[in-house]
């Protein structure tokens, strides 16, 4: 995928609406006796990427469908660019770009035809629609498949077409559900760059993904949900101040154990089979504390081969919530 963000050939509602992002309060949604969302509060600001994180069955997709005006909540309120998607779904959809986890497409149409058809549905003039389709095909690196029927697209190619389709109307709000699914490593990197550029251009970007390490590279903030409820909201800066796990790999784990025990630092240990090599995992309150410990290890002649966080920032928060720690 290319790394430039372009605008459509004609002005859309998304370009003129008040740029207020997303706000949702006390959302609830049930399907019969099954409660999918019980009590979710959600905020996503313009110019930022907000990650939506939670285990399978936590209510992420149900929440995204409500934000996209495709599902009505049983309770609670939603504001999208100052628009209520329940009472005015048409206006909400004009400012929204929605990329579902699985793309439903007209398989007999080409990628170009799909994009121009979607553009027509948004009321974009035919000549502008053709220009916009070409821009987007280049943006997601599908120009070579522009006139190929969508039925022959691979999973990754279909994902890129889905992203292009979500951008047809130059939306102010972009909702992405597992956008990296099926992408190869290179395309994943390009996706991260593109998502950041979209946010930097002023769009409100919400992204749901199971790959938390990738979200560390894209997100400005995160909302964690579990069992249909919001359990934590934090910025990446706040995540960086939390207690984190660090892994220390050494040539002699026995010496490391003696060193840490003398410092009263709790740790869990692993040793290589038939070798003095091994590692320890410790919890440290800050990067400053981590730097100080590393310095002491070096000065103590402990042969350290690796000293690094055991998990990414958002993964650390997710694991702490799973463990029930603050």
FIZA-581383 format. One record per residue (C-alpha): residue number from 1; residue in one letter; x, y, z. Coordinates in steps of 0.001 Angstrom, whole numbers. Example, Ala and Ser with C-alpha at 12.3 -4.5 7.8 and 13.67 -1.06 7.14 Angstrom:
# residues 2
 seq type      c1      c2      c3
   1    A   12300   -4500    7800
   2    S   13670   -1060    7140
//
This chain:
# residues 326
 seq type      c1      c2      c3
   1    X       0       0       0
   2    X    1181    3512    -767
   3    X    1779    5928    2109
   4    X    -107    9027     941
   5    X   -3612   10077    1895
   6    X   -5712   11772    -752
   7    X   -9084   13501    -775
   8    X  -12040   12681   -3021
   9    X  -12801   14649   -6121
  10    X  -15884   16277   -4610
  11    X  -16809   17757   -1253
  12    X  -18665   15381    1054
  13    X  -20634   15774    4247
  14    X  -17630   14283    6036
  15    X  -15538   17300    5089
  16    X  -18008   19880    6346
  17    X  -19424   18282    9508
  18    X  -18281   19522   12884
  19    X  -15210   17497   13846
  20    X  -16275   16218   17270
  21    X  -15337   12542   17112
  22    X  -17356    9825   18854
  23    X  -19026    9783   22227
  24    X  -21106    6892   23584
  25    X  -22631    6598   27038
  26    X  -24133    3661   28962
  27    X  -24647    1540   25853
  28    X  -26500   -1766   26204
  29    X  -27602   -4303   23632
  30    X  -29108   -7772   24001
  31    X  -30094  -10454   21525
  32    X  -32987  -12230   23187
  33    X  -31664  -13472   26519
  34    X  -28027  -13015   25453
  35    X  -26472   -9773   26700
  36    X  -23804   -8672   24195
  37    X  -23193   -5184   25602
  38    X  -24209   -4322   29147
  39    X  -22690    -954   30004
  40    X  -20119     622   27697
  41    X  -18820    4181   27709
  42    X  -16614    5069   24767
  43    X  -14741    8144   23541
  44    X  -12682    8642   20387
  45    X  -11167   12018   19574
  46    X  -10472   13606   16177
  47    X   -6897   13337   14982
  48    X   -6248   10253   17100
  49    X   -6295    6481   16753
  50    X   -8340    4833   19502
  51    X   -7842    1094   19984
  52    X  -10775   -1076   21054
  53    X   -9439   -4065   22986
  54    X  -11112   -7063   24564
  55    X  -11322  -10864   24368
  56    X  -13606  -12687   21950
  57    X  -17209  -12294   23029
  58    X  -16529   -9076   24952
  59    X  -18856   -7001   22764
  60    X  -16353   -5261   20456
  61    X  -18125   -6001   17178
  62    X  -21542   -5246   18666
  63    X  -20211   -1880   19838
  64    X  -18732   -1101   16416
  65    X  -22020   -1993   14717
  66    X  -23867     427   17009
  67    X  -21309    3171   16361
  68    X  -21681    2526   12620
  69    X  -25483    3005   12843
  70    X  -26035    -614   11766
  71    X  -27465   -1756   15104
  72    X  -29678     141   17528
  73    X  -28759      50   21218
  74    X  -31399   -1045   23720
  75    X  -30154    1670   26029
  76    X  -27695    4560   25991
  77    X  -26717    7375   23649
  78    X  -24283    7779   20766
  79    X  -22949   10924   19106
  80    X  -20984   10716   15848
  81    X  -19743   14133   14729
  82    X  -22593   15538   16797
  83    X  -25101   13302   14969
  84    X  -27318   10721   16657
  85    X  -26987    7588   14455
  86    X  -30180    6121   15922
  87    X  -32465    9011   14996
  88    X  -30520   10111   11911
  89    X  -28617    7130   10477
  90    X  -28416    8609    6972
  91    X  -26523   11667    8186
  92    X  -24293    9533   10392
  93    X  -23378    7203    7530
  94    X  -22391   10191    5411
  95    X  -19533   10948    7821
  96    X  -18621    7333    8588
  97    X  -16264    4860    6954
  98    X  -16921    1263    8054
  99    X  -14529   -1633    7470
 100    X  -15984   -4886    8816
 101    X  -13924   -7921    9780
 102    X  -15176   -9775    6689
 103    X  -15810   -7946    3436
 104    X  -19063   -8646    1660
 105    X  -18616   -7746   -1991
 106    X  -20105   -8103   -5434
 107    X  -17826  -10899   -6607
 108    X  -18553  -10451  -10320
 109    X  -17526   -6781  -10222
 110    X  -13937   -5601  -10464
 111    X  -12244   -3653   -7702
 112    X  -12663    -449   -9691
 113    X  -16354   -1129  -10330
 114    X  -16982   -1818   -6652
 115    X  -15435    1494   -5636
 116    X  -17248    3538   -8296
 117    X  -20544    1860   -7371
 118    X  -20055    2711   -3696
 119    X  -19119    6272   -4690
 120    X  -22381    6563   -6649
 121    X  -24300    5447   -3554
 122    X  -22735    8376   -1716
 123    X  -23880   10757   -4464
 124    X  -20391   11387   -5851
 125    X  -20460   12477   -9512
 126    X  -19452    9812  -12048
 127    X  -16281   11580  -13194
 128    X  -15226   12265   -9601
 129    X  -16030    8665   -8660
 130    X  -13645    7332  -11312
 131    X  -10884    9628  -10069
 132    X  -11538    8674   -6470
 133    X  -11495    4950   -7281
 134    X   -8111    5273   -8979
 135    X   -6709    7241   -6026
 136    X   -7849    4605   -3566
 137    X   -6654    1643   -5638
 138    X   -3207    3230   -5658
 139    X   -3443    4027   -1955
 140    X   -3978     361   -1038
 141    X   -1651   -1018   -3757
 142    X   -4373   -2705   -5821
 143    X   -3921    -774   -9071
 144    X   -2644   -3921  -10849
 145    X   -5864   -5734   -9879
 146    X   -8160   -2777  -10550
 147    X   -9977   -4490  -13405
 148    X   -9895   -8024  -11981
 149    X  -13139   -9592  -10674
 150    X  -13223   -9473   -6874
 151    X  -13958  -13209   -6646
 152    X  -10285  -13992   -7375
 153    X   -8932  -11671   -4670
 154    X   -6995  -13267   -1829
 155    X   -8005  -12609    1765
 156    X   -5366   -9897    2097
 157    X   -6335   -8258   -1198
 158    X   -9997   -8284    -170
 159    X   -9024   -6598    3108
 160    X   -7235   -3839    1221
 161    X  -10239   -3368   -1044
 162    X  -12453   -3192    2039
 163    X  -10285    -397    3438
 164    X  -10463    1476     129
 165    X  -14242    1099     128
 166    X  -14418    2536    3659
 167    X  -12525    5620    2447
 168    X  -14624    6362    -655
 169    X  -16590    9222     938
 170    X  -13524   10713    2672
 171    X  -15108   10008    6084
 172    X  -14376   12037    9182
 173    X  -14897    8878   11286
 174    X  -13218    5590   10371
 175    X  -14222    2328   12090
 176    X  -11842    -583   11404
 177    X  -12613   -4109   12629
 178    X   -9498   -6331   12407
 179    X   -8104   -4452    9370
 180    X   -4772   -6355    9359
 181    X   -6411   -9785    9107
 182    X   -4961  -11661    6140
 183    X   -2298   -9061    5339
 184    X    1317  -10100    4813
 185    X    4015   -8516    7044
 186    X    4897   -5809    4536
 187    X    1265   -4810    4055
 188    X     806   -4700    7828
 189    X    3608   -2158    8121
 190    X    2080     -70    5320
 191    X   -1315    -277    7020
 192    X     151    1106   10244
 193    X    1669    4032    8349
 194    X   -1592    4721    6515
 195    X   -3709    4579    9679
 196    X   -1389    7069   11367
 197    X   -1573    9388    8356
 198    X   -5364    9217    8327
 199    X   -5465   10219   11996
 200    X   -2857   12936   11479
 201    X   -5067   14376    8722
 202    X   -7759   14962   11371
 203    X   -9882   11831   11091
 204    X  -11233    9991   14122
 205    X   -9945    6423   13758
 206    X  -11241    3510   15837
 207    X   -9487     191   15356
 208    X  -10241   -3213   16849
 209    X   -7465   -5804   16659
 210    X   -6196   -8883   18473
 211    X   -2590   -7989   17604
 212    X   -1812   -5677   20504
 213    X    1825   -5130   19519
 214    X     610   -3537   16269
 215    X   -1762   -1280   18181
 216    X    1181      25   20204
 217    X    2588    1326   16910
 218    X    -658    3024   15830
 219    X   -2823    4002   18783
 220    X   -2928    7195   20833
 221    X   -5453    5790   23312
 222    X   -7256    2558   24129
 223    X  -10590    1456   25550
 224    X  -10654   -1996   27141
 225    X  -13923   -3889   27374
 226    X  -14804   -7204   28980
 227    X  -18131   -9028   29271
 228    X  -19922   -6122   27631
 229    X  -18557   -3446   29966
 230    X  -15882    -775   29779
 231    X  -13166   -1770   32236
 232    X  -10502     820   31470
 233    X   -9676    3759   29207
 234    X   -6136    5073   28929
 235    X   -3780    6962   26662
 236    X    -540    5398   25473
 237    X    1300    7912   27659
 238    X    -606    6656   30703
 239    X     112    3063   29715
 240    X    3814    3904   29717
 241    X    3726    4867   33401
 242    X    2269    1594   34675
 243    X    4108   -1260   36377
 244    X    5581   -3441   33629
 245    X    7086   -6869   33389
 246    X   10691   -7124   32184
 247    X   12563  -10184   30983
 248    X   16253  -10454   31864
 249    X   18229  -13095   29987
 250    X   21707  -13965   31256
 251    X   24563  -16393   30728
 252    X   24356  -17598   34346
 253    X   20871  -17650   35840
 254    X   22127  -18823   39258
 255    X   24193  -15639   39646
 256    X   21191  -13593   38545
 257    X   18970  -15298   41121
 258    X   21476  -14583   43904
 259    X   21739  -10951   42798
 260    X   17987  -10339   42685
 261    X   17346  -12117   45985
 262    X   20001   -9945   47641
 263    X   18104   -6904   46325
 264    X   14746   -8343   47522
 265    X   13417   -8249   43961
 266    X   10774  -10894   43346
 267    X   11176  -12832   40118
 268    X   10170  -15980   38275
 269    X   12978  -17952   36661
 270    X   13553  -20200   33666
 271    X   16770  -22085   32925
 272    X   17965  -23571   29673
 273    X   18222  -27349   29604
 274    X   21696  -28544   30635
 275    X   23089  -24987   30587
 276    X   23674  -22172   33096
 277    X   21887  -19799   30756
 278    X   18399  -18659   31705
 279    X   16117  -15741   32373
 280    X   14080  -14001   35027
 281    X   10887  -12002   34820
 282    X   10506   -9077   37193
 283    X    7953   -6312   37752
 284    X    9289   -2759   37697
 285    X    7458     475   38415
 286    X    9005    2676   35727
 287    X   11581    2952   32978
 288    X   13789    4825   35433
 289    X   13696    1841   37798
 290    X   14436    -500   34900
 291    X   17439    1573   33806
 292    X   18767    1628   37354
 293    X   18462   -2150   37688
 294    X   20216   -2756   34383
 295    X   23069    -496   35490
 296    X   23411   -2433   38752
 297    X   23456   -5749   36898
 298    X   26251   -4562   34607
 299    X   28251   -3144   37514
 300    X   27693   -6431   39351
 301    X   29332   -8325   36463
 302    X   26134  -10176   35590
 303    X   26431  -11199   31924
 304    X   23133   -9829   30573
 305    X   22187  -10800   27003
 306    X   18652   -9350   26969
 307    X   16876   -6773   29109
 308    X   13508   -5714   27706
 309    X    9797   -5378   28490
 310    X    8079   -8757   28435
 311    X    5075   -7312   26610
 312    X    3946   -4187   24786
 313    X    2246   -1315   26583
 314    X   -1336   -2269   25699
 315    X    -667   -5970   26185
 316    X     648   -5169   29652
 317    X   -2595   -3383   30522
 318    X   -4654   -6205   29033
 319    X   -2774   -8845   31031
 320    X   -3085   -6826   34245
 321    X   -6856   -6625   33726
 322    X   -7008  -10367   33087
 323    X   -5066  -10960   36311
 324    X   -7282   -8523   38196
 325    X   -4371   -6286   39189
 326    X   -4711   -2490   39197
//
